[in-house]
Amino acid sequence: FRSAISQAKLIQAARRVFAQDGYKVASIVEIAQVAGIAVGGVYLLYPSKLELFLAVYRAEDEKTKNRIVGRIDWSQPRAAFAAYLRATTQAMRRNKILAEWQSDVPGEQVRQAYHDDAKQAGAGNSLALRGEFFAEQVQQWRRDGVLRSGATDQIISELFTAVAAIDALEGIAPKTMKFMVDAVLEQLFVSE
């Protein structure tokens, strides 16, 4: 019981520090101070800063995706897909923790951990990385015949990664991003 309280307190403190400082600047010493526990206590629960960050990232990602899913009207597939893509991309841009997905370190390790999780869960489909509800919604759209046959789970998942990477570049006008997303939607969905 005490360990669970310490772990929750540690995750909360780590979230605060990572959100404020980013992964590279954040230190285990600062996280331990904010959590009110000894540095050794941090390492008892998480053997490395990366392992602690992965736990924080997963919690932040799940919380963000659940919030986004709850705000979207899913009755119009094309508009819902665009809204989900836009909201997840904005979340990555605005949240230092989620923005690390695009970094070399720890981004590469976070992406690998998510891919490993999907394989281990038998989810063999990369769409599971985008959230359980969204993956189920895509399957429903497939059954309803609103997605084009070439719109595979891998393509849809990689589109999120590509749009997020392009969005992270400097000098891409919002009008250009909208044009690109509209072109993507045209290729994903059967014409109405």
Secondary structure, DSSP 4 states (H G I P E B T S, - for coil): -HHHHHHHHHHHHHHHHHHHHHHHH--HHHHHHHHTS-HHHHHHH-SSHHHHHHHHHHHHHHHHHHHHHHHS-TTSHHHHHHHHHHHHHHHHHH-HHHHGGGSSTTHHHHHHHHHHHHHHTT--SGGGGG-HHHHHHHHHHHHHT-B-TT--HHHHHHHHHHHHHHHHSTT--HHHHHHHHHHHHHHHB---
